[in-house]
Every structure is written in C-alpha cells, then in structure tokens.
Amino acid sequence: MHFSFILDKNKLLITAANSYKKSHPQKQFGIYVPARPTTNYQAGLHSEISAIKTFLSRFRNTDFSGLTLFNVRIGKDGLVQMAAPCKNCQKVLDSFNFKAILHT
C-alpha cells in the first residue's frame, strides 16, 4: 500500500493512500500514461494525487513551496518498500513546486 503525507515543517497536514476504487482525475492533472501500455488500463488514484487534491480542497491554497511530500510504501509482508513516484505523479509533483519530495 502506498501512502503520501504533506507536511509543513513538523506539522502533518494531509494523509492519503492509493485507491483503485477511484480513477485518476485527468481533467485536473492530465492524462495518465501507463508504464506498460495495455488496452484496458484504468489508472487508480495514486496517493500523491489524492494528497494534492485533498490539500487544495481543504486549504484552498496553491502555494506548495514550503511543503514537503513524503511517500511510503508498505508491502504485503509488512515491510517498507521503495515508493518513488511514477513518471506521471512526478510530473504533477514537479508542477506544484514542493520544497522537498521524499520517499522510502
């Protein structure tokens, strides 16, 4: 499971998780291009995008320059795994100009 957190210094502002019951919001964040093209791929809502959507909705603020986004992935075995953003999410994250983007 992937989780994303938006922090302002040491204050936790937003938590979010991947959801495969919701789809990627193309109108707001652009078309999702799958890493491995298939004919019927429907992108789920990645935790990074969910965190940004929640932040924009809750705070009505578009200034991310002082904020940190931290991604964490926990495997089925309960161990921490690599959680670098996919190419699509990285492109969106870069456009929001976070102070820092960290991941496990």
DAZI-V880326 format. One record per backbone hydrogen bond with DSSP energy under -1.0 kcal/mol. CO is the residue of the C=O (numbers start at 0). NH is the residue of the N-H. Records with the same first field share a line. If there is no record, write none. Layout:
CO = NH / NH
//
This chain:
0 = 73
1 = 17
2 = 71
3 = 15
4 = 69
5 = 12 / 13
6 = 67
7 = 10
10 = 7
13 = 5
15 = 3
18 = 44
21 = 44
23 = 25
24 = 28
25 = 29
42 = 23
44 = 18
45 = 49
46 = 50
47 = 51
48 = 52
49 = 53
50 = 54
51 = 55
52 = 56
53 = 57
54 = 58
55 = 59
63 = 66
66 = 98 / 99
67 = 6
68 = 101
69 = 4
70 = 103
71 = 2
72 = 80
74 = 77
78 = 74
85 = 89
86 = 90
87 = 91
88 = 92
89 = 93
90 = 94
92 = 95
93 = 96
99 = 68
101 = 70
//
